[in-house]
Amino acid sequence: MKRSFIFIILLLLAVMVGIGQTQEKRLVIGTASTGGTWYPLGGGVATIITKYIKGISATAIPSGASIENIRAINKKTQDLALSMPDVAYFAYNGLEMFKTERHEELRGLFATYPIDIQFYVEEKSPVKTISDIKGKDLRVAVGPPGSGTEVMARLVLKEYGITYDDIREQFISHTEATAAMKDGNIEVGIVTLGTPAPTLMDLTQYKKIRFLDIEPDMADRINKKFPAYFPRTIPAGTYSGITKPHHTLAWMGLFIVHKDFPGELTYDILKAVYDHKAELDAIHVQFKAILLENANKGMSVPLHPGAIRFFKEKGLIK
């Protein structure tokens, strides 16, 4: 009789634990490869969600980044995801790589930290402006084919009247580009990186380089066409030998969700992240540049209603 009673008690406890587990909502956060900063950023946000939002647990997973994450949000196999803002813009509007699959279900959560596009040449180069690139049969590193760098480089060059017919485009990564500049195998490098970028800091120790400005008027023009890209000035002295401010464009990585994601939970996630931002700052130095005042900067898809509510309370939007 006693054994039967103990068995019943244990069974009831197991059922109660099972009910508790089923009540917990699990979120999946899509990031990028484990070698970049998006994976630890997603992990940090997942930890904050799990720690501070009752009944919710979150897990960050590595992924193929923006395009894969957008498709996963569409299928609801990811709940939150990171995306480059231009890729999200193209997906929402059915452009570029998303010409056959428009994703109007995308909604913005918040913007992260700035990534700058930078055109650079050797200091002794006769190329003084981006416009000078045209007609000189130059080897230009534009980024890996179809990458965010390559898409942005192509769009910016187009605004200056330059196409791949005017240059010898080199589809190489930022580390390959700086190595090629060291060896004299390219004349112009184009990268999109957080500033200061270690690979450019390393390059300036070997060669004197000069950055080519995206002039403020041009930056404003591009921003109107592509709101994901916004004007930014990099202070003098950021890199060795750079003695004057450098005008360029930047973008912010975005956290995105599906339009059907619960509004109350969206609000709670934003509150948890910004109330406990110091925990993100401790993970990586770049995360200190995730600022509440910039949370909507470069936002290229409509905000989720839960985010609108949060940002209205914070006075960021009317």
C-alpha positions as CSV (number, residue, x, y, z in Angstrom):
1,M,0.0,0.0,0.0
2,K,2.8,2.4,0.9
3,R,4.7,1.6,-2.3
4,S,1.5,2.3,-4.3
5,F,1.0,5.6,-2.6
6,I,4.6,6.6,-3.2
7,F,4.2,5.6,-6.9
8,I,1.1,7.8,-7.2
9,I,2.9,10.8,-5.6
10,L,5.8,10.4,-8.0
11,L,3.5,10.0,-11.0
12,L,1.6,13.2,-10.0
13,L,4.9,15.1,-9.6
14,A,6.0,13.9,-13.1
15,V,2.7,15.1,-14.6
16,M,3.1,18.5,-12.9
17,V,6.7,18.8,-14.2
18,G,5.4,17.9,-17.7
19,I,2.7,20.5,-17.5
20,G,5.2,23.1,-16.4
21,Q,7.4,22.2,-19.3
22,T,4.7,22.4,-21.8
23,Q,3.8,25.9,-20.5
24,E,7.3,27.2,-21.2
25,K,7.5,28.9,-24.6
26,R,10.8,28.2,-26.5
27,L,12.2,30.7,-28.9
28,V,14.8,30.1,-31.6
29,I,17.1,33.0,-32.6
30,G,18.8,32.8,-36.0
31,T,22.2,34.4,-36.2
32,A,25.1,33.6,-38.6
33,S,28.3,31.6,-38.6
34,T,30.0,30.9,-35.2
35,G,33.1,32.9,-36.4
36,G,31.4,36.3,-36.4
37,T,29.8,38.6,-33.9
38,W,26.2,37.8,-34.7
39,Y,26.3,34.4,-33.1
40,P,27.5,35.6,-29.6
41,L,25.0,38.6,-30.0
42,G,22.1,36.2,-30.5
43,G,23.4,34.1,-27.6
44,G,23.5,37.2,-25.4
45,V,19.9,38.1,-26.3
46,A,18.8,34.5,-25.7
47,T,20.3,34.5,-22.3
48,I,18.6,37.8,-21.3
49,I,15.2,36.5,-22.6
50,T,15.6,33.3,-20.7
51,K,16.8,35.0,-17.5
52,Y,14.3,37.9,-17.3
53,I,11.1,36.9,-19.1
54,K,9.1,34.4,-17.1
55,G,8.0,31.2,-18.9
56,I,10.2,31.9,-21.9
57,S,13.5,30.2,-22.9
58,A,15.5,31.2,-25.9
59,T,18.3,29.5,-27.9
60,A,20.6,31.1,-30.5
61,I,21.6,28.9,-33.4
62,P,24.3,29.3,-36.1
63,S,22.9,29.8,-39.6
64,G,23.8,31.0,-43.1
65,A,22.8,34.6,-42.0
66,S,20.4,37.0,-43.6
67,I,18.9,35.2,-46.5
68,E,18.5,31.9,-44.7
69,N,17.2,33.7,-41.6
70,I,14.5,35.6,-43.6
71,R,13.2,32.3,-45.1
72,A,13.2,30.7,-41.6
73,I,11.2,33.6,-40.2
74,N,8.7,33.1,-43.1
75,K,8.4,29.4,-42.3
76,K,8.3,30.2,-38.5
77,T,11.2,27.8,-37.8
78,Q,13.0,30.8,-36.3
79,D,11.2,33.3,-33.9
80,L,13.8,36.1,-34.0
81,A,16.6,36.5,-36.4
82,L,19.4,38.8,-37.4
83,S,19.5,40.3,-40.9
84,M,21.4,42.9,-42.9
85,P,19.0,45.7,-43.4
86,D,19.5,45.8,-47.2
87,V,18.7,42.1,-47.5
88,A,15.6,42.6,-45.4
89,Y,14.6,45.5,-47.5
90,F,15.1,43.5,-50.7
91,A,13.1,40.6,-49.2
92,Y,10.2,42.9,-48.1
93,N,10.0,44.6,-51.5
94,G,10.7,41.6,-53.7
95,L,14.0,43.0,-55.1
96,E,17.5,41.6,-56.0
97,M,17.8,38.0,-54.7
98,F,14.1,38.0,-53.7
99,K,12.6,38.9,-57.0
100,T,10.5,35.7,-57.0
101,E,9.6,35.6,-53.3
102,R,8.5,38.8,-51.7
103,H,8.4,38.6,-47.8
104,E,5.9,41.1,-46.6
105,E,5.6,39.2,-43.3
106,L,8.9,40.7,-42.0
107,R,8.8,43.1,-39.1
108,G,11.6,45.0,-37.3
109,L,12.5,44.6,-33.7
110,F,15.6,46.7,-33.2
111,A,18.8,47.8,-34.9
112,T,22.2,46.8,-33.5
113,Y,25.5,48.5,-34.2
114,P,26.9,50.3,-37.3
115,I,28.8,48.5,-40.1
116,D,30.6,50.9,-42.4
117,I,31.3,50.6,-46.1
118,Q,34.8,51.9,-46.9
119,F,36.6,52.5,-50.2
120,Y,40.3,52.7,-49.8
121,V,43.4,53.1,-52.0
122,E,47.1,53.5,-51.5
123,E,48.0,57.0,-50.4
124,K,50.1,57.4,-53.6
125,S,47.2,56.4,-55.9
126,P,46.0,58.9,-58.5
127,V,42.4,58.0,-57.5
128,K,41.2,60.8,-55.3
129,T,37.4,60.2,-55.4
130,I,35.1,57.3,-56.1
131,S,34.2,59.0,-59.4
132,D,37.9,58.7,-60.4
133,I,37.6,54.9,-60.4
134,K,35.7,55.0,-63.7
135,G,37.7,54.6,-67.0
136,K,41.0,53.5,-65.4
137,D,40.7,49.7,-65.8
138,L,41.4,49.2,-62.1
139,R,41.2,46.0,-60.1
140,V,38.6,46.7,-57.5
141,A,37.8,44.3,-54.6
142,V,34.0,44.3,-54.3
143,G,33.4,41.4,-51.9
144,P,32.4,37.8,-52.3
145,P,29.7,37.3,-55.1
146,G,26.2,38.0,-53.8
147,S,27.4,39.0,-50.3
148,G,26.1,42.1,-48.5
149,T,29.4,43.8,-49.3
150,E,29.1,43.1,-53.0
151,V,25.5,44.2,-53.2
152,M,26.2,47.5,-51.4
153,A,29.4,48.1,-53.3
154,R,27.5,47.6,-56.6
155,L,24.7,49.9,-55.6
156,V,27.0,52.7,-54.4
157,L,29.2,52.4,-57.6
158,K,26.0,52.6,-59.7
159,E,25.1,56.0,-58.1
160,Y,28.5,57.3,-59.3
161,G,27.7,56.0,-62.8
162,I,30.1,53.1,-62.5
163,T,29.3,49.4,-63.4
164,Y,31.4,46.3,-63.5
165,D,32.0,47.1,-67.2
166,D,34.1,50.0,-66.0
167,I,36.3,48.0,-63.6
168,R,38.0,44.7,-63.2
169,E,35.9,43.4,-60.3
170,Q,37.6,41.1,-57.8
171,F,35.1,38.9,-55.8
172,I,37.2,38.5,-52.7
173,S,36.6,38.8,-48.9
174,H,37.8,41.7,-46.8
175,T,40.8,39.8,-45.5
176,E,41.7,38.8,-49.0
177,A,41.3,42.4,-50.2
178,T,43.7,43.8,-47.6
179,A,46.2,41.1,-48.4
180,A,45.8,41.9,-52.1
181,M,46.4,45.6,-51.3
182,K,49.5,44.8,-49.4
183,D,50.8,42.8,-52.4
184,G,49.9,45.4,-55.0
185,N,47.3,43.1,-56.6
186,I,44.3,45.5,-56.4
187,E,44.1,49.3,-56.8
188,V,40.8,49.8,-54.8
189,G,39.4,47.9,-51.9
190,I,35.8,48.0,-50.8
191,V,34.8,46.5,-47.4
192,T,31.9,46.6,-45.0
193,L,33.1,46.2,-41.5
194,G,32.6,47.5,-38.0
195,T,35.0,50.4,-37.2
196,P,37.8,50.2,-36.3
197,A,38.3,47.0,-38.4
198,P,41.3,44.9,-37.3
199,T,42.1,44.0,-40.9
200,L,42.3,47.7,-41.9
201,M,44.3,48.5,-38.8
202,D,46.7,45.8,-39.8
203,L,46.9,47.1,-43.3
204,T,47.8,50.6,-42.2
205,Q,50.8,49.2,-40.4
206,Y,52.2,48.0,-43.8
207,K,51.0,50.6,-46.2
208,K,49.8,54.2,-46.2
209,I,46.3,54.2,-47.4
210,R,43.6,56.8,-48.1
211,F,39.8,56.4,-47.8
212,L,37.6,57.7,-50.5
213,D,34.6,59.7,-49.2
214,I,31.0,59.1,-50.1
215,E,30.3,62.8,-50.1
216,P,27.4,63.9,-47.7
217,D,25.2,65.0,-50.6
218,M,25.7,61.6,-52.3
219,A,25.2,59.8,-49.0
220,D,21.8,61.6,-48.5
221,R,20.8,60.7,-52.0
222,I,21.6,57.0,-51.5
223,N,19.8,57.1,-48.1
224,K,16.6,58.3,-49.8
225,K,16.8,55.5,-52.3
226,F,17.9,52.8,-49.9
227,P,16.9,53.7,-46.3
228,A,18.9,50.8,-45.0
229,Y,22.1,52.8,-45.6
230,F,22.6,56.0,-43.6
231,P,25.4,58.7,-43.7
232,R,28.1,58.3,-41.1
233,T,31.4,60.1,-40.4
234,I,34.4,58.2,-39.1
235,P,36.6,60.5,-36.9
236,A,40.2,61.4,-37.9
237,G,42.7,59.3,-36.2
238,T,40.6,56.1,-36.1
239,Y,43.2,54.5,-38.3
240,S,46.9,55.2,-38.4
241,G,47.7,58.0,-40.9
242,I,44.1,59.0,-41.3
243,T,44.3,62.7,-40.4
244,K,40.8,64.0,-41.4
245,P,37.2,62.8,-40.9
246,H,36.0,60.2,-43.4
247,H,32.5,60.5,-44.8
248,T,30.8,57.2,-45.7
249,L,27.6,55.2,-45.3
250,A,26.8,52.6,-42.7
251,W,24.1,50.0,-42.0
252,M,22.9,48.4,-38.8
253,G,22.2,44.7,-38.4
254,L,18.6,44.2,-37.6
255,F,16.7,41.8,-35.3
256,I,13.5,40.8,-37.2
257,V,10.4,38.8,-36.4
258,H,7.3,37.6,-38.2
259,K,4.3,39.9,-38.2
260,D,2.4,37.2,-36.3
261,F,4.9,37.2,-33.4
262,P,3.0,38.1,-30.1
263,G,3.0,41.9,-29.5
264,E,3.3,41.6,-25.7
265,L,6.3,39.3,-26.0
266,T,7.9,41.7,-28.5
267,Y,7.5,44.5,-26.0
268,D,8.9,42.3,-23.1
269,I,11.9,41.3,-25.2
270,L,12.8,44.9,-25.9
271,K,12.4,45.9,-22.3
272,A,14.5,43.0,-21.1
273,V,17.3,43.7,-23.6
274,Y,17.6,47.4,-23.0
275,D,17.1,47.1,-19.2
276,H,20.0,44.7,-19.1
277,K,22.2,46.0,-21.9
278,A,25.2,45.9,-19.7
279,E,25.1,42.1,-19.9
280,L,25.5,42.3,-23.7
281,D,28.2,44.9,-23.4
282,A,30.3,42.4,-21.4
283,I,30.2,39.9,-24.2
284,H,31.9,41.9,-27.0
285,V,33.2,45.5,-27.3
286,Q,31.1,46.1,-30.4
287,F,27.9,45.5,-28.5
288,K,28.5,48.7,-26.5
289,A,27.5,50.5,-29.7
290,I,24.0,49.0,-29.5
291,L,22.2,52.1,-28.2
292,L,18.6,52.8,-27.5
293,E,18.7,56.1,-29.3
294,N,19.8,54.2,-32.5
295,A,17.3,51.4,-32.2
296,N,15.3,52.5,-35.3
297,K,18.3,53.8,-37.3
298,G,18.5,52.3,-40.8
299,M,15.3,50.2,-40.1
300,S,14.4,49.0,-43.5
301,V,11.2,47.0,-42.8
302,P,8.1,48.1,-40.8
303,L,8.4,47.9,-37.0
304,H,6.4,45.3,-35.2
305,P,3.5,46.8,-33.2
306,G,5.0,45.6,-30.0
307,A,8.2,47.4,-30.9
308,I,6.2,50.6,-31.8
309,R,4.6,50.5,-28.3
310,F,8.0,50.2,-26.6
311,F,9.7,52.9,-28.7
312,K,6.8,55.3,-28.2
313,E,7.1,54.8,-24.4
314,K,10.8,55.7,-24.7
315,G,10.0,58.8,-26.8
316,L,11.9,57.5,-29.9
317,I,8.8,57.7,-32.1
318,K,5.6,59.7,-31.9
